Amino acid sequence: MSNWATRVVAGEKKRYEYGRWQFTNHSDDIRNLCTATLDLAGIPWRQSSWKTISVSRREAVAALDALIGPKN
């Protein structure tokens, strides 16, 4: 998944896109397995909603791409 953000650079609003992984599941047990595995792999994550785990830092996305393979 691609995400985007805007920043003001030199007084001008710029938009940039970056890669992101998301895992969504309604089961606490399954989400806990996902986050425990990410922790073991040393990949930082955030819980962006009660059912969604996100990996969006550039270095974390690169590490997950290297571990699993890039998303198409």
N, C-alpha and C positions, 0 to 999 in steps of 0.2 A: 504494500500500500504506500502511496506517496502522500506526504503531508506538506503543508505550506505554512509560512508565517510571513509577516511583514515587519520591517524595521526601518527606522529613519536613519539614513546614512548621508552625511554632508548636507542635511536639510531636505533630502529627497526621500520619499517613501519608496522602498524597494521590496519586492516580493521574491522569496526564494523557496524552493522545494527541496525536500529531503525524504529519504526512505524511512519506513517505519514498519515494524512487525506488530500485529495485534492478535491476541488469542482471546476468544470469547466462549464462555461456557457457563451454564446455570448452576453447575455442581461445585460446591465449595471444595470437595475432595479433589476433583479434577483440576481446578484452578490452583489448589495447593501443590499438587504434583508438578504442574507447570512452573510455578514460582520456585519450588525447591530445586528443580532441575536447572533453572536459570541461575539460581544462587550457586549451585555446585560448579557450573560452567563459568562463574564469575561475570555474568552478564547483568548489568543493572536494568531494572524494570520498574514500572509504576502501575498501580491499579487505577486506571482512568475512569472506571465506573464499577459498580458492585459486581459486574459479570465480565469485565474486560481487563486484560493485562496488556500493557503496551511496552514495547522496546523502541525508543526513538532517538537516543543519543547516537551520534554518528559512529563512534567507535564501537558501541554496543551492537548496532545494526551490522557493521562490518564483521564483528565476531560471530554473530548469529548466521550471517551469510556464509562465512567460512565453515562453520560447524554443520549447517543444514544444506546450504546451497542457496544462491540468490533466487529471489522470487521472480517469476516472469510476469 
